[in-house]
Amino acid sequence: MSILFIIVAAVLLLGPLIAIHEFGHYWVARRVGVKVLVYSIGFGPTLIQWTSKKSGIQYRLAALPLGGYVRMLDEREGNVPEDQLHLAFNRQSPWKRIAIVAAGPLINLLLAVILFWILSLPASEQLSTRIGKVIEQSPAAQVDLRVGDKITAIDAQATPTWEKLNYALLGRMGETGSVDITVERGGQVLQKQLPIKNFIQDQNQSPLQSLGFMPYQPHIQPIIGELSKDGAALRQGMQVGDKITAINGQPVQDWYQVVEQIRLSPEKLMIFTVLRDQQSVDLQIMPQARKDAMGNQTGFIGAGIKQEHYKIPDEFLMKVQYTPLQAFSVAVDKTWQLSVMTVTGIVKMIKGLIGLDNLSGPITIAKVAGQSAEMGWQTFLSFMALMSVSLGVLNLLPIPMLDGGHLVYYIIEALRGRPVSEQVQLFGLKIGMALLGTMMLLALFNDIMRL
């Protein structure tokens, strides 16, 4: 994946999100009678600029697609002619100003609903929430969860799909105690409590791995089908057609075991025993280290499997088909869940339950945008919807400089009948700048460390 591809994917991701966020402010401002002067997408040097002869609004496209702004007529930013005072933003009622400010984040949440609705419309065949594997000596094994058990609820939240199940578990990140799991087994409904301790603190593990149960995975023989030219496997003598039979003397039966051991062993020398031409050959290979999109260090050797068709048993499959109305309900629910998870994650980060290294900046966003674009338009739209939720929720946080901070001031003004004093607003502005500056620097630092 080239740098150019990543940049293009990032622009295609962030450009529309920023444009529609600013369009929300722009559209409502014009509807309530506020004069808009400039509608800009991006910051920095102007690339394209034109002025509407009808409205006089100047439209701009700037070089850095990391934000945008809508400049409105306002006495606080310059002299306003007497005959245009009624068009100034600061002369509007608090409720009109609240509507203008809230429109940006809310239209981002609406965009997420629309994107999730589009993605939910096509019929699909998915894995059912039947357990396909239970990890030995894990919390799941300790409470006698079994292969074939169908998980129907987590903490009383219905889990018709693995996605819903993962969302429910992610809501428990950083917590201790237990997870209540409802399972169906042979016509019986059973209640299980899985103990958790500092849930998902190990970033190399997924929520399911932390608890010890996984979806069904077909048995894939560990036969090498392809090798990267710059991978450690090819350099150390691995060949296409080799069947891996053991790693560090421990037998392996399928490809998932191989991948997991390599992933957890960056820059550690490993001995691969392979079957080649009916003979056993030992190869010493040290997996190269790299960081994934979330900053976790993993190992890889540059080897892929032999492509084959694998049959999944019918009991582990389900067909999903929504009507347009049902798909809309699913989209609203997903947007709501992601919004709650975002707020909960921020609160847990403040409390120290989740590490600050989970913060990501523009570099990580660009990399994930490129990866999602490589995987297809559905994955890219899904990531765009996720980012739209994040943009909407983060802008609603009650931090001065963000839309949410302005909303707090205007709501207070509407309730008490007079605006918040300029001294208080100036003090809040300084705090907001310090908070946002610190968050941006930390996110950028995390991005650089991941590189």
Number of C-alpha atoms within 10 A of each C-alpha: 9 7 11 10 17 21 16 14 23 23 17 17 24 21 20 15 25 22 21 20 29 24 22 21 26 25 16 19 23 14 11 15 14 26 23 23 18 18 22 23 26 22 16 12 11 14 11 11 12 11 13 9 8 6 10 13 17 17 16 21 21 18 14 16 21 16 17 22 19 19 18 22 22 19 14 10 9 8 10 15 10 7 7 11 18 16 20 19 24 16 15 16 12 22 14 19 23 20 17 23 26 22 24 26 26 22 21 28 26 18 21 29 25 18 22 26 22 17 17 21 19 13 12 11 10 13 21 22 26 25 21 19 17 22 18 11 9 17 21 23 16 14 12 12 24 18 16 20 19 22 24 19 20 21 15 12 14 14 21 15 17 18 12 18 20 15 17 22 19 18 16 22 21 20 17 13 13 16 20 16 18 22 23 16 16 8 7 7 13 13 11 16 17 20 17 18 13 14 22 22 17 11 14 17 13 16 23 19 16 20 22 20 23 20 18 19 14 15 13 17 17 24 22 20 16 16 19 13 11 10 15 20 23 18 15 13 11 23 18 16 17 20 25 25 21 19 20 12 12 10 13 17 14 17 19 16 16 18 16 13 15 23 19 17 18 20 16 14 13 18 16 22 22 24 17 15 10 9 7 13 15 17 15 17 21 20 23 21 18 17 14 16 19 18 21 14 18 19 22 22 23 17 21 16 17 16 11 9 7 10 8 13 10 9 10 18 15 15 10 15 14 16 12 14 11 14 21 20 17 18 23 18 14 21 25 16 16 18 19 14 19 17 15 16 20 17 13 18 17 12 11 11 18 20 14 16 17 14 19 21 18 15 20 23 21 22 20 20 29 24 18 19 22 15 11 10 12 15 16 21 20 17 20 23 25 19 20 30 29 22 19 26 20 19 22 21 16 16 21 23 18 18 22 22 20 21 24 18 19 22 17 15 17 15 10 10 10 11 15 15 10 9 9 10 17 12 11 16 17 12 15 18 15 12 14 15 12 12 16 16 12 17 21 18 16 21 21 13 11 19 13
